[in-house]
Amino acid sequence: MDSHIIPRIQDLIIDAFLAVRTQINPQKKSNLFELWGFDFLIDEDFRTWLIEVNTNPYLGIPNDFIKKLLPEMLDDMLSIVLDE
């Protein structure tokens, strides 16, 4: 199952960025970054669908999985943005 779902999620994220690439201007302000949230649905046939992309994703902790994932994700994001 993961061998199909994860690559599909990655493809959908790439497609979303390609769809708005002309609207994103990395030269505008080089000292800014943005965290995007991608919401997916996996249907009964294990097809993966992109529902929406948020430029201000919810960072609450609704369950134990997110409680573990969120700090790791934020640490990774800040490492990418701040570390040389």
N, C-alpha and C positions, 0 to 999 in steps of 0.2 A: 504494500500500500504506500509506504513512504517513498518508494522508488518512483512512484508516479506523481504523488501529490506535491512534494517539495520542489521538484523541477518545474512543475506547472505554476506554483506560486512564484518562483523566481522569474519565470517567463512573463507572468502577468505584471510583476513589479517593473520589469524592464520595459514592457509595452506601455505602462502608465507613464514612466519617465520620458519615453520617446514621444508620446502623445503631447506632452507639454514642454518639450525641450526648447522650443522657440520662445516660450513665456518665462523660462528660468534664465536669469542673467547672473552668472557667478561673478561677473566683474563689477556689479552694482556696488556692493560693499563687501570687501574681502574678509572683514572681521565678524561676519554674521553666519549663523547656521540655522537650520530648521530641522526639527524632528517630524517625520511624517508617519502617520498610522495607517496601515492597510488592513481592511476588513475583508475576510474571505468567507465563503460558504462552500461546504463540501456536501453535495447532494447524495441521495441514496445509491446512485451509480458510481460514487466516488469521483465525480467530475468536480473540478475546483472552479469557483466563480469569484471574481473580484466584485465586491459589493460597493465599496467606496474607499476613498483616500481622504484622510483628515490631515490638515496642516496644524491642528491643535488637538492631538489625540488625548483621550482620557488616560490619566496615569494613576487611577485609583487601584485598589487591591481587592477585587471581588472574590478571589479564591486563592488557595495555597500555591497553585502553579504560577500564577502571576506574582504572588508574594516573593517567590524565589527568582522568577525571570526578570522582573522590573529592575532591581538593583544591578544585576549583571548587565542588562541591556544599557542602562544609563552609564555605568562604568565604561563599557565598550564605546559608547557614543562619545563620551568626554575624552577618552584616550585617543580616538580618531581625530577629534577636533583640536585638542590642546597639546598632545605630545608631539614632539618634533620627530 
